[in-house]
């Protein structure tokens, strides 16, 4: 239960990776109940209609307009 889920919520599909496996569902069929149990879910979301169920283990990530060179 310690492996994180990396979840991308798009306008059409929800895609996620968990323990090296890839999954995809139409957004109309996706719910958090379909995800494996985990301690952390990282979410990238572009869908304006997407609503979370207020789980405490969800963190949202956002694309940045500016790329910072860290080298």
matplotlib code that plots the C-alpha trace (Angstrom):
import matplotlib.pyplot as plt

x = [0.0, 3.0, 3.3, 1.9, -0.5, 0.2, -3.2, -3.8, -7.4, -8.0, -11.2, -11.8, -9.8, -8.4, -5.0, -2.9, 0.3, 0.6, 3.5, 4.7, 1.3, -0.7, -4.5, -6.9, -10.7, -13.1, -13.6, -17.3, -16.4, -13.7, -14.2, -11.6, -13.1, -11.6, -8.1, -6.0, -5.6, -2.5, -1.1, -0.6, -2.2, -0.6, -3.1, -2.8, -6.2, -7.3, -11.0, -13.2, -15.9, -13.7, -14.5, -12.5, -14.1, -11.9, -9.5, -6.6, -4.0, -4.5, -2.1, -2.5, 0.3, 0.2, 2.1, 4.4, 4.4, 8.1, 10.8, 13.4, 16.9, 18.2, 21.6]
y = [0.0, 2.4, 2.7, 6.0, 6.3, 8.8, 9.9, 12.0, 13.3, 14.5, 15.7, 12.3, 9.7, 9.0, 7.3, 6.1, 4.2, 2.0, -0.3, -0.2, -1.0, 1.4, 1.8, 3.9, 4.5, 7.0, 9.8, 8.9, 5.5, 6.7, 6.9, 6.8, 3.5, 2.0, 2.8, 0.3, 1.2, 3.4, 6.0, 8.7, 9.7, 12.4, 14.0, 16.1, 17.4, 19.4, 18.4, 21.3, 18.7, 16.6, 16.6, 14.7, 13.0, 14.9, 12.1, 13.2, 11.2, 13.3, 15.9, 18.0, 18.9, 21.8, 22.4, 25.4, 28.1, 28.6, 25.9, 26.5, 25.2, 23.4, 22.5]
z = [0.0, -0.1, -3.9, -5.2, -8.0, -10.8, -12.2, -15.3, -15.6, -19.1, -20.9, -22.4, -20.4, -17.0, -17.1, -14.3, -13.4, -10.4, -9.6, -13.2, -14.7, -16.9, -16.8, -18.8, -18.6, -20.2, -17.8, -17.7, -16.2, -13.8, -10.0, -7.2, -6.1, -9.3, -8.1, -6.0, -2.3, -1.8, 0.6, -2.0, -5.3, -7.5, -9.8, -12.9, -14.0, -17.0, -16.8, -15.6, -14.6, -12.4, -8.7, -6.0, -3.1, -0.6, 0.1, 2.3, 0.2, -3.0, -4.1, -7.3, -9.6, -12.1, -15.3, -15.0, -17.7, -17.2, -17.2, -14.6, -15.4, -12.3, -13.6]

ax = plt.figure().add_subplot(projection="3d")
ax.plot(x, y, z, "-o")
ax.set_aspect("equal")
plt.show()
